[in-house]
Amino acid sequence: MKLHHFRDAVAIAENGSLRSAARHLGVAQPTLTRSLSELERELGAPLFERRSKGMVATPLGDAFVRRATAIISDIRRARDEFEQLRGNAAGSITIGLSIAAHLWLLPKVQSRLQAGLDVL
């Protein structure tokens, strides 16, 4: 099993079809089909049901996608940690605000956040 198998299965589950997943990943659809076939052959079970309007994960596919999502997140965190240890602090921040707080607070702290300064 290779990392692209995890990525591909998650993309198919999230996008609902091979075509959409291939477009999302920027790969050819036959490449994605081949990857899924390899993975299903290795696991010995189908992960998705092929339907006329896309693909739906089987119960085994649901379990695999949950685990694959966790693995991809762990790899992303490991890469981020490695970059931070090298002194290349980077990442993203997600901020959820009500519209009133958004209009009042965000403009005051946005430039400081972008510059990497303390906002407190």
N, C-alpha and C positions, 0 to 999 in steps of 0.2 A: 504494500500500500504506500502510495506517495502523497505528498502534501496536496498536489493538484486534485487528487481524488476527493479529498475533504472539501476543498474549495468548490469543486464542480458540483458535488451533491448538494451543498448548501445553496449554491446559485440556482440550481434547478428547483429546489423546494421553495425558495423565496420568489422566483420569477414565474413558476407554474408551467413552464414549457422549456423544451430544449432550445427552441429558436430564441426566446427571450433571454434565457440564461447565456447562450452563446454570444448574443449581442452585448449583454451586460459585461461579460468577461473579455470581450474583444477577441474571441476565437471563432474558428469555423465550426458550424454545427456538426459536421462529421467527426471532428476532433473531440467534441464534447460527447457525442454518442459513443465513440470508441472508448473514451475514458470511463463512462458509466458502465459500459459492457464489461470492461476489465475489472472494475470494482465489484460488480454483481457476481462475476465469475469467481473472483477471489473469495468473496464472502459466502458464495453458494446460495444466494437468495436474491430475489428481485427487491429493489429498494423503492421502485416507483411503478405505478400502474399507468400504462399508456392509454390515454383516452382521446376521443376525437377533439376535445378542446384543451389539450395539454396533458400534464402529468400530475398525479397525486401520489404522495408518499404512502407506501404500505406501512403497517405497524412497525415492521423491522426498519423501514426507511425512516420513519419518524424518530426512532431510537438512535439510528446512525446519525441523522442530521443534528439532533440535540448534542450528541457527543462531538461531532465534527465542528459545530459552532463553538463549543467550549475549547476545543483544541486550537482552532484558528485564533480565538481571543487570547489564549495563553501564549501563542507564538507572537502575536502582535505586542502583548505586554513585555515579553522577553526582549523583543527588538527595541522597544521604547526604553526599557531599563538599560540595555546595552549602550544605546546612544547617550543616555543621561550619564552613565559611568564614563563615557568617552568625552564628556563635556559638551555634548550637542543636545542640550535640553530642547526638546520639541514635543509637541502633542497638541491635543485639542481640548477645548473647554466647551461644555454645553451649559447654557444658562436658560433657565425657564422663569419667565416673569409674567405677571399680569400686564395688561396693556398700559395701565397707569404707571406702574413701576418701570416698565420698558421705556415709556416716553420721558420719564423724569430721571431715572437713575442711569440707564445704559449709556447715554451720551456723555455723562460725567466720568465714567470709568473706562469706556471703550479704548480711548487712546492709551491709557496707562496699561490696560491689559495687553494691547498689541505691542507695546514697548517692553513688556515683561516686568513692569514695575509693580510694587505692592499697591493694592487698592484700598487697604484699610487705613 
